[in-house]
Amino acid sequence: MLKRKNVNLTPGVLALPSTPGFGNGFKLIMDKATKNLIESVLSLPTMTFNETAVSTFIKWYAAGLDLDVSEDMAGNVIVNYSGGSKSGITFSAHMDHPGFEIIQAKGMDGTAALWGRVDVKFFSGSKVIVHTADGPCKATIGKLLTGKSSNGKPCFQIKAKSEMSKGDFGHYDIPYIKFSDDRISALAADNLMGVSSILELMTRLVAKKAKVNVTGFFTRAEEAGFLGAFAAMESESVSKKNPLIVMECSSAPGGKVDIGGGPVIRSGDAQSSYNPEVEAWLIASANMVLKKNKKFKHQRALLKGGRCEACVYISEEYLVGGIALPLGNYHNHGPKSYAPEYISANDYSDMILLMEELAKSPMPKDFLKSKVDPIWKNYHKLKKKLIESK
């Protein structure tokens, strides 16, 4: 159990250096503390199997809120807010993003293995950053090494401006984060925006001393085939008792949803449909938020542009639902070349409102059945007429 006392991380106190572009025409859509938290999380380097910067920040931030923090056997991070409620909810987000690892190195020349669903034609010739023991250095990806692979992943030549070592990792040379009007552009919105949203929710619960139970579950190596999620199921480090809401960023074009149209309640993904009872509860909760805030937006869609961790949890009969931010330039695939991912700041703010509603209004037992009860009453009212008219 990790605890860190006397760290003031309540809303409004995080002081961070300015980001290039921050404040240049940026409209005050969200408060300063929320923007600072987003900037903190999205400025962390991450890649499959190299999530240490993100997991360390999560543990530090959560301990500063005086929350219980632990890790499972795979390094997935579990944060618990216990407010005394008998029931609870788990929000989950993965900590990694596509990137590459150095599998061979000699001085400034080496071989890089590409992890994640990335367009090979964009990667070859790209400008990248390599994170070494001496700090980040710039590099250029060379040609695809035909016939060579590492763990089934394609390999490329790489030439850096500093010495590299086997085990170093890297990513596209794209600004970590930039704010402009309603748009938040980032190297790794997928899925560091999900990480940020859960920490934002925890911050609000602590500030309000909310009488709810919420678990934040942060997984590793999602981009390598949901490895962290499988480890969590195997070690039973994620509860089957409570609804499990998988937070994601998902391709807006792939799901035919609108960036700026609100967070998406997912019916499923490219592989699976999710739990219908959880989905019905998510929809009802969104409608409750709308009653309180007429400007609140949300969408509902299958989002079949890809798969997410929810598809493996549902196969093991977890109470799974999904909420996603509509994403532009999924996995840094721009129209013609690699580019920053981007989401709507308003979508993010509305997603936090929905998460708060879910946390304070746990899913009732037999919720889906209760939604059908009025239709049953109508049946019994008209049953005699139905039979007589046959």
C-alpha positions in Angstrom: 0.0 0.0 0.0 1.4 3.4 -1.0 0.6 6.6 0.8 1.9 10.1 0.4 0.7 12.7 2.8 0.9 16.4 2.8 0.8 16.8 -0.9 -1.7 19.4 -1.9 -3.3 18.4 -5.2 -6.8 19.8 -4.6 -8.3 21.7 -7.6 -6.5 24.8 -8.6 -3.0 24.2 -7.1 -1.1 22.4 -9.8 1.4 24.8 -11.2 3.0 23.7 -14.5 5.1 25.3 -17.2 3.2 26.7 -20.2 2.7 24.5 -23.3 3.5 25.9 -26.7 0.2 27.3 -28.1 -1.4 27.3 -24.6 -3.4 30.5 -24.2 -3.2 31.5 -27.9 -6.8 31.9 -28.7 -7.8 29.2 -26.2 -11.3 29.7 -24.9 -11.9 29.0 -21.3 -14.0 25.9 -21.7 -12.6 24.1 -18.6 -11.1 25.4 -15.3 -7.4 25.9 -14.9 -6.9 22.9 -12.6 -8.5 20.6 -15.1 -6.3 21.9 -17.9 -3.2 21.6 -15.7 -4.0 18.0 -14.9 -4.6 17.1 -18.6 -1.3 18.9 -19.5 0.5 17.0 -16.7 -0.7 13.6 -17.9 -0.4 14.1 -21.6 3.2 15.4 -21.3 4.3 12.0 -20.0 6.2 9.8 -22.4 4.6 6.4 -22.8 4.7 3.3 -25.0 3.7 -0.3 -24.6 5.8 -2.0 -21.9 7.2 1.5 -21.0 4.4 3.1 -19.0 6.6 3.9 -16.0 6.3 7.7 -16.2 2.5 7.4 -16.4 2.1 4.8 -13.6 4.5 6.8 -11.3 2.5 10.0 -11.8 -0.8 8.2 -11.1 0.6 6.8 -7.9 2.0 10.1 -6.8 -1.1 12.1 -7.7 -3.5 9.6 -6.0 -1.4 9.4 -2.9 -1.5 13.1 -2.7 -5.3 12.8 -2.6 -4.7 10.4 0.3 -6.2 7.5 -1.7 -5.3 3.8 -1.5 -2.9 2.9 -4.3 -1.6 -0.6 -5.2 -0.2 -2.6 -8.2 -1.0 -6.1 -9.4 1.5 -8.7 -10.7 1.6 -7.0 -14.1 2.1 -3.4 -12.9 -1.5 -2.4 -13.5 -2.3 0.4 -11.0 -5.4 0.3 -8.8 -6.6 3.5 -7.0 -9.5 3.2 -4.6 -11.8 6.0 -3.3 -13.9 4.7 -0.4 -16.7 6.9 0.7 -18.8 4.5 2.5 -21.3 3.3 -0.1 -22.2 -0.4 -0.2 -21.9 -0.6 -4.0 -19.4 0.9 -6.4 -18.0 1.3 -9.9 -14.7 0.8 -11.6 -13.4 3.1 -14.4 -10.5 1.7 -16.4 -8.0 3.2 -18.9 -4.9 1.9 -20.5 -1.6 3.8 -19.9 0.2 3.0 -23.2 0.2 4.3 -26.8 1.8 2.9 -30.0 5.6 3.4 -30.2 8.8 1.5 -30.8 11.5 -0.1 -28.8 15.2 -0.4 -29.7 16.1 -4.0 -30.1 19.6 -3.6 -31.4 22.0 -0.6 -31.0 25.5 0.3 -31.9 26.3 4.0 -31.1 23.8 6.1 -32.9 22.6 3.4 -35.3 20.1 0.7 -34.4 17.0 -1.3 -35.1 13.6 -0.3 -33.9 10.6 -2.7 -33.5 7.2 -1.0 -34.0 4.4 -1.8 -31.5 0.8 -0.9 -32.0 -1.6 -0.5 -34.9 0.5 2.0 -36.9 0.6 2.6 -40.7 4.0 1.3 -41.7 4.2 3.7 -44.7 3.9 6.7 -42.3 6.5 5.3 -39.9 9.3 4.8 -42.4 11.2 8.1 -42.8 9.5 9.7 -39.8 11.1 12.0 -37.3 11.0 10.5 -33.8 12.1 10.9 -30.2 14.1 8.1 -28.4 14.1 8.0 -24.6 17.6 7.0 -23.5 19.2 6.7 -20.1 20.7 10.2 -20.8 17.4 11.7 -21.8 15.4 12.1 -25.0 17.2 12.5 -28.3 15.9 13.1 -31.8 16.2 10.4 -34.4 15.0 9.4 -37.9 13.4 6.1 -38.8 14.9 4.4 -41.9 13.6 1.7 -44.2 11.5 -1.3 -43.2 13.7 -4.3 -42.7 12.0 -6.8 -44.9 12.0 -10.3 -43.4 13.0 -9.2 -39.9 10.6 -9.0 -37.0 10.6 -9.0 -33.2 7.8 -10.7 -31.4 6.0 -10.5 -34.7 6.4 -6.7 -34.9 7.9 -5.0 -38.0 11.5 -3.7 -37.7 13.1 -0.6 -39.1 16.5 1.0 -39.3 16.9 4.0 -37.0 19.6 6.7 -36.7 19.8 9.0 -33.7 21.7 12.1 -32.8 22.9 10.5 -29.5 23.9 7.0 -28.5 21.1 4.5 -28.0 20.9 1.3 -26.0 18.9 -1.9 -26.4 15.7 -1.4 -24.4 15.3 2.3 -25.1 11.9 3.3 -26.4 10.4 6.1 -28.5 7.6 7.7 -30.4 6.8 10.2 -33.2 8.4 13.6 -32.8 5.0 15.3 -32.2 4.3 17.9 -29.5 2.9 16.2 -26.4 0.0 18.6 -26.1 -1.5 21.8 -27.6 -4.7 23.6 -26.7 -6.5 25.7 -29.4 -10.1 26.8 -29.0 -12.2 23.6 -28.4 -9.4 21.3 -29.7 -6.9 19.4 -27.6 -4.2 18.0 -29.8 -1.7 15.5 -28.4 0.8 12.8 -29.2 -1.1 10.3 -27.1 -4.7 11.3 -26.5 -5.4 7.6 -26.8 -5.5 6.8 -24.0 -3.9 9.3 -21.7 -7.1 11.4 -21.9 -8.8 8.4 -20.3 -6.1 8.3 -17.5 -6.6 12.0 -16.9 -10.4 11.7 -16.8 -10.3 9.2 -14.0 -7.8 11.3 -11.9 -10.1 14.3 -12.5 -13.0 12.3 -11.2 -11.1 11.2 -8.1 -10.1 14.9 -7.4 -13.7 16.0 -7.5 -14.8 13.1 -5.3 -12.2 14.0 -2.7 -13.1 17.7 -2.8 -16.8 16.9 -2.3 -16.2 14.1 0.3 -18.6 12.1 -1.8 -20.2 9.1 -0.1 -19.5 6.7 -3.0 -17.0 3.9 -3.8 -15.0 4.3 -7.0 -12.0 2.3 -8.3 -9.6 3.7 -10.9 -7.9 0.8 -12.8 -5.0 1.7 -15.1 -3.7 -1.0 -17.4 -0.5 -1.7 -19.2 0.3 -3.0 -22.7 -3.2 -2.6 -24.2 -1.7 -1.9 -27.6 0.1 -5.3 -27.5 -3.2 -7.2 -27.3 -4.9 -6.2 -24.0 -2.1 -7.8 -22.0 -2.7 -5.8 -18.8 -6.5 -6.6 -18.9 -5.8 -10.4 -19.3 -3.3 -10.2 -16.4 -6.0 -8.4 -14.3 -8.6 -11.1 -15.0 -6.1 -13.9 -14.3 -5.0 -12.4 -11.0 -8.5 -11.2 -10.1 -7.2 -7.6 -9.5 -10.3 -6.1 -11.2 -13.7 -6.7 -9.5 -16.5 -8.7 -11.2 -19.0 -7.4 -8.6 -19.1 -3.8 -9.8 -19.8 -2.3 -13.2 -16.6 -1.9 -15.2 -16.6 1.2 -17.5 -13.8 1.2 -20.0 -12.7 4.7 -20.8 -11.3 5.2 -24.3 -10.5 7.5 -27.2 -11.9 6.0 -30.4 -11.7 6.9 -34.1 -14.5 9.4 -34.9 -14.6 8.5 -38.6 -14.4 4.7 -37.8 -17.4 5.0 -35.5 -19.3 7.6 -37.5 -19.6 10.0 -34.6 -18.9 13.7 -34.3 -16.0 15.3 -32.5 -17.7 18.0 -30.4 -21.0 16.0 -30.3 -20.3 14.7 -26.8 -18.8 11.6 -25.2 -19.9 8.4 -26.8 -21.8 5.7 -24.9 -20.5 2.5 -26.6 -22.8 -0.3 -27.5 -19.7 -2.3 -28.4 -16.6 -2.3 -30.7 -15.3 -4.1 -33.8 -15.4 -7.5 -31.9 -18.1 -7.4 -29.3 -21.3 -5.9 -28.0 -21.1 -4.9 -24.4 -23.4 -5.6 -21.5 -26.9 -4.3 -22.4 -27.9 -3.6 -18.8 -24.8 -1.5 -18.2 -25.5 0.4 -21.4 -29.1 1.1 -20.5 -27.8 2.5 -17.1 -25.3 4.7 -18.9 -28.0 6.1 -21.2 -30.3 6.8 -18.3 -27.5 8.5 -16.4 -26.7 10.6 -19.4 -30.3 11.7 -19.5 -30.2 12.6 -15.9 -27.2 14.9 -16.5 -29.1 16.5 -19.4 -32.0 17.3 -17.1 -29.6 19.2 -14.9 -27.5 20.8 -17.7 -29.2 21.5 -21.0 -25.8 22.2 -22.7 -24.6 18.6 -21.9 -24.1 16.5 -25.1 -23.6 12.8 -25.5 -23.8 10.2 -28.3 -24.4 6.5 -28.6 -22.7 4.3 -31.1 -21.1 0.9 -31.7 -17.6 2.4 -32.5 -16.5 -0.4 -34.8 -13.3 1.3 -35.9 -11.3 -0.8 -33.5 -11.3 -3.0 -30.4 -10.8 -2.1 -26.8 -10.3 -3.9 -23.5 -14.0 -4.1 -22.9 -14.2 -6.9 -25.6 -12.0 -9.2 -23.5 -13.7 -8.4 -20.2 -17.1 -9.1 -21.7 -15.9 -12.6 -22.8 -15.4 -13.4 -19.1 -18.8 -12.1 -18.1 -17.8 -8.8 -16.4 -20.5 -6.1 -16.1 -18.8 -4.1 -18.9 -19.8 -0.7 -20.4 -17.8 1.8 -22.4 -17.5 5.5 -22.8 -15.2 7.0 -25.4 -14.0 10.4 -26.6 -14.4 10.8 -30.4 -10.8 10.9 -31.7 -9.3 12.5 -34.8 -6.1 11.1 -36.3 -6.4 7.8 -34.5 -2.9 6.4 -33.6 -1.4 9.5 -35.2 -2.7 8.6 -38.7 -3.2 12.0 -40.4 -4.7 12.5 -43.8 -1.4 12.3 -45.5 1.3 11.6 -42.9 1.7 11.1 -39.1 0.0 13.8 -37.1 -1.2 14.7 -33.6 -4.4 13.0 -32.3 -7.1 15.4 -31.2 -10.3 15.5 -29.2 -12.9 18.2 -28.2 -12.4 19.9 -24.8 -16.1 20.2 -24.5 -16.5 16.4 -25.1 -14.0 15.8 -22.3 -15.8 18.2 -19.9 -19.2 16.5 -20.6 -17.6 13.1 -20.1 -16.5 14.1 -16.6 -20.1 15.1 -15.8 -21.3 11.7 -16.9 -18.7 9.9 -14.8 -19.7 11.9 -11.7 -23.3 11.0 -12.3 -22.4 7.3 -12.6 -20.3 7.4 -9.5 -23.1 8.9 -7.3 -25.9 6.8 -8.8 -24.9 3.2 -8.7 -26.6 0.8 -11.1 -29.8 -0.6 -9.5 -30.3 -4.3 -9.4 -32.3 -5.7 -12.4 -32.1 -2.2 -14.0 -32.9 -3.5 -17.5 -35.9 -5.4 -16.2 -37.2 -2.3 -14.5 -37.1 -0.5 -17.9 -39.3 -3.2 -19.4 -41.8 -3.2 -16.5 -44.0 -0.4 -18.0 -44.2 -2.4 -21.3 -45.3 -5.5 -19.3 -48.1 -3.4 -17.7 -49.2 -2.4 -21.2 -49.2 -6.1 -22.2 -51.4 -7.1 -19.2 -53.8 -4.3 -19.9 -54.2 -5.4 -23.6 -53.8 -9.1 -23.1 -57.5 -9.9 -23.2 -57.9 -7.9 -26.4 -54.9 -9.7 -28.0 -56.3 -13.1 -27.2 -59.9 -12.3 -28.2 -58.7 -10.9 -31.5 -56.8 -14.0 -32.7 
